[in-house]
Amino acid sequence: MMTRATKIVATLGPASSDPDLLEQMIRAGVDVVRLNFSHGKAQDHIERARLVREAAQRAGREVAIMADLQGPKIRVGKFAEGKVMLENGASFVLDASRTEPGDLQGVGLDYKELPRDVKPGDLLLLNDGLIVLTVEAVKGEQVLTIVKLGGELSNNKGINKQGGGLTAPALTAKDMDDIKTAMSFQADYIAVSFPKNATDMEMARQLANVAGAEYKHKPGLIAKIERAEAIPHLEEILRASDGIMVARGDLAVEVGNAIVPALQKRMIKLAREHDKVVITATQMMESMITNPVPTRAEVSDVANAVLDGTDAVMLSAETAAGKFPLETVQEMAKICSAAEGAEEVELDADFSGQTFTRIDYSIAMGAMFTAHHMGAKAIVALTESGSTALWMSRHRIHIPIYALTTKVAAQRKMALFRNVSALLMDTSADRDTALLQAEAHLKSRGDVAAGDVYAITCGEPMGTPGGTNMLKICKVS
């Protein structure tokens, strides 16, 4: 497998649930497997998590599992014929009280609060913005609209309000149950859909920590930025999360397609500044659902996300339901590697004017700076929690970072960190012995060879989370 800093998140689904194929995808470069809790039952996800762990073991790699919560169902109901064709200028009623199947005149709602969230003049965007309705009036439980942009509307399509403003809570009763399910197989990350502020993320963390307590497991939390209301609260959401997902689908519908590219760049930059991870998602290789090669626009899209500094790029339907899941992963890995080769390292500018107040953070930055200027072959971090590796990974550097940990949970979590290879290794409690073990381990893997210079960090006493206090420059004998 080629050297690659940017990580790949792949969604598991019917197209990729064959154990042999899943193993091939992991060998081809999948670092994180996403389980989409919008589909399937609890037992389905438990079984899929088992498939992932077994496939990863056969592939000789550890991957992270990300449980992606469904969030509120802001959708229309079902139609008698499965779908209708809405014409421009036609009247159409969204009725929260309707129980019978929909027709050309109107349809019921899964989201019963819609009549209280809208007013005349609001624009409602259905099916990812392909259909646009203008709200004419609200009468009781009915939202009376005029079709501004028509088209085919089928069962359970999503509803967005242009500019945001829907009051649906980020965490539903189903999400709360799904968090318990995710903790039963120790999901490494939980992705929270439609958070509006830090409170949504804090609640999710509390629920996850309580559900994970019996397994002594605390997952990382990823906030999916897909609501207009989340944009003014980005920094507080970042502080309350372990990372964010640039969820370009729903976000584009709410704020407009043209605004999303600049938002993507801003979100990636902000996440890196706050020492958080960031995933870029939605339609990255969409054409490969049905075609064996990506479009040139998709290649540019993935490459630009890499050049922006994203930790990971994500595949959704491409691997969950597409015809070419393995080929899609292979193509994405090639694009990421090629883009990384064009990156400029600006490490000195990153550190200019900065003041470091924490010892462990200062050591991490010192390792980066020294390794860069010495032309070191590798940077090695002996880490319990993964924090040292995370801090290092926030800076562009064309030197691989190897994070050696004794904890498999930390190893899996670091699978999402850009430019970090997380390795499991039992080390001695004696510092000097542990340093020799680390070098021998990397040498046996072929990561370093005789004569190579590398920087290594650790903490003394050994095994104390947050205790990194030593930097050593070594030459392989």
C-alpha positions as CSV (number, residue, x, y, z in Angstrom):
1,M,0.0,0.0,0.0
2,M,1.4,3.4,-1.0
3,T,2.5,5.9,1.6
4,R,-0.4,8.3,2.1
5,A,-1.1,11.0,4.8
6,T,-4.8,11.6,4.1
7,K,-7.1,9.0,5.5
8,I,-10.0,7.4,3.7
9,V,-13.5,6.8,5.3
10,A,-15.6,4.3,3.6
11,T,-19.3,3.6,4.3
12,L,-20.3,0.0,4.7
13,G,-23.4,-1.2,2.9
14,P,-24.8,-4.0,0.8
15,A,-22.1,-3.5,-1.9
16,S,-19.3,-3.8,0.6
17,S,-20.5,-6.3,3.2
18,D,-18.8,-9.4,1.7
19,P,-16.0,-10.3,4.1
20,D,-13.4,-10.9,1.4
21,L,-14.2,-7.6,-0.4
22,L,-14.1,-5.7,2.8
23,E,-10.7,-7.1,3.6
24,Q,-9.5,-6.0,0.1
25,M,-10.9,-2.5,0.7
26,I,-9.0,-2.3,4.0
27,R,-5.8,-3.5,2.3
28,A,-6.4,-0.9,-0.5
29,G,-6.4,2.0,2.0
30,V,-9.6,2.2,4.0
31,D,-8.7,3.7,7.4
32,V,-12.1,4.3,8.9
33,V,-15.3,2.3,8.3
34,R,-18.6,4.3,8.6
35,L,-21.7,2.5,9.8
36,N,-24.8,4.5,8.7
37,F,-27.4,4.2,11.5
38,S,-30.0,5.7,9.1
39,H,-30.4,2.2,7.7
40,G,-30.7,-1.2,9.5
41,K,-31.4,-2.4,13.0
42,A,-29.2,-2.6,16.0
43,Q,-28.2,-6.2,15.4
44,D,-27.3,-5.4,11.8
45,H,-24.7,-2.8,13.0
46,I,-23.4,-5.1,15.7
47,E,-22.9,-7.8,13.0
48,R,-21.2,-5.3,10.6
49,A,-18.9,-4.1,13.3
50,R,-17.8,-7.7,13.9
51,L,-17.2,-8.1,10.1
52,V,-15.0,-4.9,10.1
53,R,-12.9,-6.1,13.1
54,E,-12.4,-9.5,11.5
55,A,-11.5,-8.1,8.1
56,A,-9.1,-5.7,9.6
57,Q,-7.4,-8.5,11.5
58,R,-7.0,-10.6,8.4
59,A,-5.6,-7.5,6.6
60,G,-3.1,-6.9,9.4
61,R,-4.3,-3.4,10.0
62,E,-6.4,-1.7,12.7
63,V,-9.2,0.6,11.4
64,A,-11.5,2.9,13.2
65,I,-15.3,2.3,13.2
66,M,-17.5,5.5,13.0
67,A,-21.1,5.2,14.0
68,D,-23.0,7.8,12.1
69,L,-26.3,8.7,13.9
70,Q,-29.4,9.3,11.8
71,G,-30.5,12.5,13.6
72,P,-34.0,14.0,13.3
73,K,-36.2,12.7,10.4
74,I,-37.1,15.9,8.6
75,R,-38.9,14.2,5.8
76,V,-42.1,14.0,3.9
77,G,-44.2,10.8,4.3
78,K,-45.1,8.2,1.7
79,F,-47.1,8.4,-1.5
80,A,-49.9,6.0,-2.6
81,E,-48.0,5.5,-5.9
82,G,-44.6,5.8,-4.3
83,K,-44.0,9.1,-6.0
84,V,-45.6,12.1,-7.7
85,M,-44.5,14.6,-10.4
86,L,-44.9,18.2,-9.2
87,E,-45.4,20.9,-11.8
88,N,-44.2,24.4,-11.5
89,G,-47.0,26.7,-10.1
90,A,-49.1,23.9,-8.6
91,S,-50.4,24.0,-5.1
92,F,-49.1,21.4,-2.7
93,V,-49.9,20.8,1.0
94,L,-47.5,19.4,3.6
95,D,-49.8,18.1,6.3
96,A,-48.5,17.0,9.7
97,S,-51.9,15.5,10.6
98,R,-52.3,13.5,7.4
99,T,-52.3,9.7,7.9
100,E,-53.3,8.5,4.4
101,P,-50.7,8.2,1.7
102,G,-49.8,11.3,-0.3
103,D,-50.9,12.3,-3.8
104,L,-50.6,15.2,-6.2
105,Q,-52.4,17.5,-3.8
106,G,-50.3,16.9,-0.7
107,V,-48.4,14.5,1.6
108,G,-48.0,13.8,5.3
109,L,-44.9,14.6,7.3
110,D,-42.5,12.5,9.4
111,Y,-41.5,15.9,10.9
112,K,-44.6,17.0,12.8
113,E,-43.1,20.4,13.9
114,L,-42.8,21.9,10.4
115,P,-46.0,24.0,10.6
116,R,-44.6,25.8,13.7
117,D,-41.1,26.3,12.1
118,V,-42.2,28.1,8.9
119,K,-44.0,31.3,7.8
120,P,-45.3,32.7,4.5
121,G,-42.5,33.5,2.1
122,D,-40.1,30.8,3.4
123,L,-38.6,28.5,0.8
124,L,-38.6,24.7,1.5
125,L,-36.1,22.6,-0.4
126,L,-37.0,18.9,-0.9
127,N,-34.9,16.0,-2.1
128,D,-31.5,17.8,-1.7
129,G,-32.9,21.0,-3.3
130,L,-34.1,19.5,-6.5
131,I,-37.6,20.6,-5.6
132,V,-38.4,24.0,-4.2
133,L,-41.7,25.0,-2.5
134,T,-42.7,28.5,-1.5
135,V,-44.8,28.7,1.7
136,E,-48.0,30.5,1.0
137,A,-49.8,30.1,4.4
138,V,-49.9,27.9,7.5
139,K,-53.3,26.7,8.6
140,G,-53.2,24.5,11.8
141,E,-51.2,21.4,10.9
142,Q,-51.1,22.2,7.2
143,V,-48.3,24.1,5.4
144,L,-49.8,25.4,2.1
145,T,-47.2,25.8,-0.6
146,I,-46.7,26.7,-4.3
147,V,-44.3,24.6,-6.3
148,K,-41.5,27.0,-7.4
149,L,-39.3,24.3,-8.9
150,G,-41.0,21.0,-9.7
151,G,-39.9,17.5,-10.4
152,E,-40.3,14.0,-9.1
153,L,-41.0,13.7,-5.4
154,S,-40.9,10.2,-3.9
155,N,-41.3,8.6,-0.5
156,N,-39.5,10.0,2.6
157,K,-37.5,12.6,0.8
158,G,-35.7,15.1,3.1
159,I,-36.9,18.7,3.8
160,N,-34.6,21.7,4.3
161,K,-35.5,25.3,5.0
162,Q,-33.4,27.8,3.1
163,G,-31.3,29.7,5.6
164,G,-32.1,27.1,8.3
165,G,-34.4,27.6,11.3
166,L,-35.9,24.1,11.8
167,T,-36.2,23.4,15.5
168,A,-35.7,19.6,15.4
169,P,-33.3,18.5,18.2
170,A,-30.0,17.0,17.1
171,L,-30.5,13.9,19.2
172,T,-33.7,11.8,18.9
173,A,-34.8,8.9,21.1
174,K,-33.5,6.6,18.3
175,D,-30.1,8.3,18.4
176,M,-29.9,7.7,22.1
177,D,-30.6,4.0,21.6
178,D,-28.1,3.9,18.8
179,I,-25.4,5.4,21.0
180,K,-25.9,2.5,23.4
181,T,-25.7,0.0,20.4
182,A,-22.5,1.7,19.2
183,M,-20.9,1.5,22.6
184,S,-21.7,-2.2,22.9
185,F,-19.1,-2.8,20.1
186,Q,-16.9,0.1,21.2
187,A,-17.3,2.3,18.2
188,D,-14.2,4.5,18.0
189,Y,-16.1,7.6,16.8
190,I,-19.7,8.7,16.9
191,A,-20.9,11.2,14.2
192,V,-23.7,13.5,15.4
193,S,-26.1,14.7,12.7
194,F,-27.5,18.2,12.6
195,P,-25.9,19.7,15.7
196,K,-26.7,23.4,16.1
197,N,-24.4,24.3,19.0
198,A,-22.0,23.0,21.6
199,T,-24.9,21.9,23.8
200,D,-25.9,19.3,21.3
201,M,-22.4,17.8,21.3
202,E,-22.0,18.0,25.1
203,M,-25.3,16.0,25.4
204,A,-24.1,13.4,23.0
205,R,-20.8,13.1,24.8
206,Q,-22.5,12.6,28.1
207,L,-24.8,9.9,26.7
208,A,-21.8,8.2,25.0
209,N,-19.7,8.2,28.1
210,V,-22.5,6.8,30.3
211,A,-23.2,4.1,27.7
212,G,-19.5,3.3,27.3
213,A,-18.7,3.2,31.0
214,E,-19.3,-0.5,31.5
215,Y,-16.9,-1.2,28.6
216,K,-14.4,1.5,29.9
217,H,-14.7,3.1,26.5
218,K,-15.0,6.8,25.5
219,P,-15.5,7.4,21.8
220,G,-14.4,10.4,19.8
221,L,-17.2,12.7,18.8
222,I,-17.6,14.1,15.3
223,A,-20.0,17.0,14.7
224,K,-21.5,16.9,11.2
225,I,-21.8,20.5,10.0
226,E,-25.0,20.4,7.9
227,R,-27.2,23.2,9.3
228,A,-27.0,26.9,8.6
229,E,-27.4,27.5,12.4
230,A,-24.2,25.7,13.1
231,I,-22.0,28.1,11.0
232,P,-22.1,31.0,13.5
233,H,-21.3,28.5,16.3
234,L,-18.4,26.6,14.6
235,E,-15.8,27.4,17.2
236,E,-17.9,26.4,20.2
237,I,-19.0,23.2,18.4
238,L,-15.3,22.5,17.7
239,R,-14.4,23.0,21.3
240,A,-17.1,20.5,22.4
241,S,-16.1,17.9,19.8
242,D,-13.1,15.8,18.7
243,G,-13.6,16.7,15.1
244,I,-16.1,17.9,12.5
245,M,-17.4,16.6,9.2
246,V,-17.9,19.0,6.3
247,A,-21.3,17.4,5.3
248,R,-21.7,19.2,2.1
249,G,-25.1,17.8,1.1
250,D,-27.5,19.2,3.6
251,L,-25.3,22.2,4.2
252,A,-25.4,23.2,0.6
253,V,-29.2,22.9,0.5
254,E,-29.5,25.3,3.5
255,V,-26.8,27.9,2.7
256,G,-26.6,27.5,-1.1
257,N,-24.1,25.6,-3.3
258,A,-21.9,28.6,-4.1
259,I,-21.1,29.2,-0.5
260,V,-19.9,25.7,0.4
261,P,-16.4,25.6,-1.1
262,A,-15.3,28.6,0.9
263,L,-17.0,27.3,4.0
264,Q,-15.1,24.0,3.5
265,K,-11.8,25.7,3.4
266,R,-12.7,27.8,6.5
267,M,-13.8,24.7,8.4
268,I,-10.7,22.7,7.6
269,K,-8.5,25.6,8.7
270,L,-10.4,26.2,11.9
271,A,-10.4,22.5,12.8
272,R,-6.6,22.3,12.4
273,E,-6.1,25.5,14.4
274,H,-8.2,24.0,17.3
275,D,-6.3,20.7,17.2
276,K,-9.4,18.8,16.0
277,V,-9.8,16.3,13.1
278,V,-11.8,17.1,10.0
279,I,-13.5,14.9,7.5
280,T,-14.6,16.1,4.0
281,A,-17.7,14.3,2.8
282,T,-20.5,14.0,0.2
283,Q,-20.4,13.2,-3.4
284,M,-16.6,13.1,-3.6
285,M,-16.5,10.2,-6.1
286,E,-20.3,10.1,-6.9
287,S,-19.9,9.0,-10.5
288,M,-18.1,5.8,-9.4
289,I,-21.4,4.5,-8.0
290,T,-22.0,3.4,-11.6
291,N,-18.7,4.1,-13.5
292,P,-15.3,2.4,-13.0
293,V,-13.4,5.7,-13.2
294,P,-14.0,9.1,-11.6
295,T,-14.7,12.4,-13.4
296,R,-11.9,14.9,-13.6
297,A,-14.0,17.3,-11.5
298,E,-14.2,14.6,-8.8
299,V,-10.4,14.1,-8.9
300,S,-10.0,17.9,-8.5
301,D,-12.5,17.9,-5.6
302,V,-10.7,15.2,-3.6
303,A,-7.3,16.7,-4.4
304,N,-8.4,20.2,-3.3
305,A,-9.7,18.8,0.0
306,V,-6.3,17.2,0.6
307,L,-4.5,20.4,-0.3
308,D,-6.8,22.3,2.1
309,G,-5.5,20.0,4.9
310,T,-8.4,17.7,5.6
311,D,-7.6,14.7,7.7
312,A,-9.9,12.4,5.8
313,V,-12.0,12.2,2.7
314,M,-15.2,10.1,2.9
315,L,-17.1,7.8,0.6
316,S,-20.8,7.2,1.1
317,A,-23.0,5.5,-1.5
318,E,-19.9,4.9,-3.6
319,T,-18.8,2.1,-1.3
320,A,-22.2,1.3,0.4
321,A,-24.2,0.7,-2.7
322,G,-22.0,1.3,-5.8
323,K,-20.8,-1.1,-8.4
324,F,-17.1,-0.5,-7.8
325,P,-16.4,-0.1,-4.1
326,L,-12.8,-1.5,-4.2
327,E,-11.9,0.5,-7.3
328,T,-13.3,3.7,-5.8
329,V,-11.0,3.2,-2.7
330,Q,-8.0,2.5,-5.0
331,E,-8.7,5.6,-7.1
332,M,-9.1,7.8,-4.0
333,A,-5.9,6.6,-2.5
334,K,-4.0,7.5,-5.7
335,I,-5.5,11.0,-5.8
336,C,-4.7,11.7,-2.2
337,S,-1.0,10.6,-2.6
338,A,-0.6,12.6,-5.8
339,A,-2.0,15.8,-4.2
340,E,0.1,15.4,-1.1
341,G,3.2,15.4,-3.3
342,A,2.3,18.9,-4.3
343,E,1.9,20.3,-0.8
344,E,4.1,23.0,0.5
345,V,5.6,22.7,4.0
346,E,5.3,26.0,6.0
347,L,6.3,24.8,9.4
348,D,8.4,27.8,10.3
349,A,5.4,30.1,9.5
350,D,3.2,27.9,11.7
351,F,5.4,28.4,14.7
352,S,6.1,32.1,14.2
353,G,4.9,34.2,17.1
354,Q,3.5,31.2,19.0
355,T,3.9,30.7,22.7
356,F,3.6,27.2,24.1
357,T,2.5,26.9,27.7
358,R,2.2,23.1,28.0
359,I,5.3,20.9,28.3
360,D,3.8,18.0,26.3
361,Y,2.6,20.3,23.5
362,S,6.0,22.1,23.4
363,I,7.8,18.7,23.1
364,A,5.5,17.7,20.2
365,M,6.2,21.0,18.4
366,G,9.9,20.7,19.1
367,A,10.0,17.3,17.6
368,M,8.3,18.6,14.4
369,F,10.6,21.6,14.1
370,T,13.8,19.6,14.7
371,A,12.9,16.7,12.4
372,H,12.0,19.1,9.6
373,H,15.2,21.0,9.8
374,M,17.4,17.9,10.2
375,G,15.7,16.1,7.3
376,A,14.8,13.2,9.6
377,K,13.4,10.0,8.2
378,A,10.6,9.7,10.8
379,I,9.0,11.2,13.9
380,V,8.1,8.7,16.6
381,A,5.8,9.3,19.5
382,L,5.3,6.9,22.4
383,T,1.8,7.9,23.4
384,E,-0.9,6.6,25.7
385,S,-3.8,8.8,24.7
386,G,-2.7,9.8,21.2
387,S,-2.7,13.6,22.0
388,T,1.0,14.0,21.0
389,A,0.4,12.5,17.6
390,L,-2.8,14.6,17.1
391,W,-0.9,17.8,17.8
392,M,1.9,16.8,15.4
393,S,-0.6,15.9,12.7
394,R,-2.1,19.4,12.7
395,H,1.0,20.7,10.8
396,R,2.0,19.9,7.2
397,I,5.3,18.0,7.2
398,H,6.5,15.5,4.7
399,I,7.9,13.2,7.4
400,P,5.8,10.3,8.5
401,I,4.7,10.3,12.1
402,Y,4.6,6.9,13.9
403,A,2.5,6.7,17.1
404,L,3.4,3.7,19.2
405,T,0.8,2.9,21.9
406,T,0.0,0.1,24.2
407,K,-3.7,0.7,23.9
408,V,-5.7,-0.7,20.9
409,A,-8.5,1.9,21.5
410,A,-5.9,4.7,21.1
411,Q,-4.5,3.0,18.0
412,R,-7.9,2.8,16.4
413,K,-8.7,6.4,17.2
414,M,-5.5,7.6,15.6
415,A,-6.5,5.9,12.4
416,L,-8.3,9.2,11.5
417,F,-5.3,11.5,12.2
418,R,-3.6,12.8,9.1
419,N,0.0,11.6,8.5
420,V,-0.1,9.3,11.5
421,S,0.6,5.6,11.4
422,A,-0.6,4.2,14.7
423,L,1.1,1.0,15.8
424,L,0.4,-1.2,18.8
425,M,3.4,-2.1,20.8
426,D,4.0,-3.3,24.4
427,T,6.8,-1.2,25.8
428,S,8.9,-1.6,28.9
429,A,8.3,0.7,31.9
430,D,12.0,1.6,31.7
431,R,12.4,4.6,29.4
432,D,15.7,3.6,27.7
433,T,14.5,0.0,27.1
434,A,11.3,1.4,25.6
435,L,13.2,3.6,23.2
436,L,15.3,0.7,22.0
437,Q,12.2,-1.4,21.6
438,A,10.6,1.4,19.5
439,E,13.5,1.6,17.2
440,A,13.7,-2.2,16.8
441,H,10.0,-2.3,16.0
442,L,10.2,0.4,13.2
443,K,13.4,-1.2,11.9
444,S,11.8,-4.6,11.6
445,R,8.9,-3.0,9.6
446,G,11.3,-1.3,7.3
447,D,10.2,2.2,8.3
448,V,13.7,3.1,9.3
449,A,17.1,1.6,8.3
450,A,20.7,1.9,9.5
451,G,22.0,5.5,9.3
452,D,18.5,7.1,9.3
453,V,17.9,10.0,11.8
454,Y,14.6,10.2,13.6
455,A,13.0,12.2,16.4
456,I,11.3,10.4,19.3
457,T,9.2,11.7,22.1
458,C,8.0,10.0,25.3
459,G,7.0,10.7,28.9
460,E,8.7,9.9,32.1
461,P,7.5,8.1,34.1
462,M,6.4,5.9,31.3
463,G,2.7,5.1,30.7
464,T,1.3,8.4,32.1
465,P,-1.3,10.0,29.7
466,G,-0.4,13.7,29.0
467,G,3.0,13.2,30.4
468,T,5.2,13.6,27.3
469,N,8.3,15.5,28.5
470,M,11.2,14.2,26.5
471,L,12.5,14.6,23.0
472,K,15.5,12.7,21.7
473,I,17.2,12.7,18.3
474,C,18.5,9.3,17.3
475,K,20.5,7.7,14.5
476,V,19.7,4.1,13.6
477,S,22.6,1.8,14.2
